[in-house]
Amino acid sequence: QQQVKQSPQSLIVQKGGISIINCAYENTAFDYFPWYQQFPGKGPALLIAIRPDVSEKKEGRFTISFNKSAKQFSLHIMDSQPGDSATYFCAASGQRTNAGKSTFGDGTTLTVKP
Amino acid sequence: SAVISQKPSRDICQRGTSLTIQCQVDSQVTMMFWYRQQPGQSLTLIATANQGSEATYESGFVIDKFPISRPNLTFSTLTVSNMSPEDSSIYLCSVGGAGNQPQHFGDGTRLSIL
C-alpha cells in the first residue's frame, strides 16, 4: 500500500514560470514532510521541509503549502530556472510510525526550458 | 549535516557474481539505511543496519541476497549477491530521519549487470 502519492510524474515549465508538485498522504500519524531534490548522478538532498503545525513554509523561491484536513502538501517553485531541472521527491515520516522511517513519493522529473 | 561517501560510484558486473558496496559516514550514527532506486523510479528501502545487531530487512528483500555488515558506527557494506540483470539499479546509503530529521544520502552506486 503506497502511503504517499505524488503527481505529476513529469513536468515541463518555461524559465520564469511556476512549478507545482503535489503529494497526498494517508497515514495521519505522519508529522514531518520533507521534499528532496535529486540531480543526475547524485543522491537526493533535502530541499525544504514542513511540520503539520504550519500551513506554509517558504525558503527563497521554494514554498511548501500544507493542508492537514485534506492530507495534501505541495511544492511551489517560483521563477523556475533551468538549474532547477531535477527529480523531486516528497516524503513523509512520523515518530510513531514505521520506526520513524520515511515513505517516499514516486518522484517528479522537472524540466525547466530556457 | 552528515557527509556520506559510497564506493564504488558505478560498476558493470557479470551475471552470477557479487558486489560489495561500501558506505562511510563522517560522524557516528546509530542507524544506516540502504535503498534501491531503479531507473526513473522512487526510493525503495532494502534494510536498516544497526551497529551491533542484525540488519532489519523490508518485505521483498532477504539477507541471502543482500547481506549487510555494520562493523562500527561510521561504516556499513551492502553486498548484492548472485546478480542478475534485474539487480541493475542505483543503490543508496542514507543516515538520519529519526526524530523527524531529514535523511542524508550518499551519491549512490550505479550498478549494471550484463
Boltz contact constraints between the chains, C-beta under 6 A:
constraints:
  - contact:
      token1: [A, 32]
      token2: [B, 100]
      max_distance: 6.0
  - contact:
      token1: [A, 34]
      token2: [B, 102]
      max_distance: 6.0
  - contact:
      token1: [A, 42]
      token2: [B, 107]
      max_distance: 6.0
  - contact:
      token1: [A, 43]
      token2: [B, 92]
      max_distance: 6.0
  - contact:
      token1: [A, 43]
      token2: [B, 105]
      max_distance: 6.0
  - contact:
      token1: [A, 43]
      token2: [B, 106]
      max_distance: 6.0
  - contact:
      token1: [A, 43]
      token2: [B, 107]
      max_distance: 6.0
  - contact:
      token1: [A, 43]
      token2: [B, 108]
      max_distance: 6.0
  - contact:
      token1: [A, 44]
      token2: [B, 105]
      max_distance: 6.0
  - contact:
      token1: [A, 46]
      token2: [B, 102]
      max_distance: 6.0
  - contact:
      token1: [A, 100]
      token2: [B, 98]
      max_distance: 6.0
  - contact:
      token1: [A, 102]
      token2: [B, 97]
      max_distance: 6.0
  - contact:
      token1: [A, 102]
      token2: [B, 103]
      max_distance: 6.0
  - contact:
      token1: [A, 104]
      token2: [B, 42]
      max_distance: 6.0
  - contact:
      token1: [A, 104]
      token2: [B, 43]
      max_distance: 6.0
  - contact:
      token1: [A, 106]
      token2: [B, 42]
      max_distance: 6.0
  - contact:
      token1: [A, 107]
      token2: [B, 42]
      max_distance: 6.0
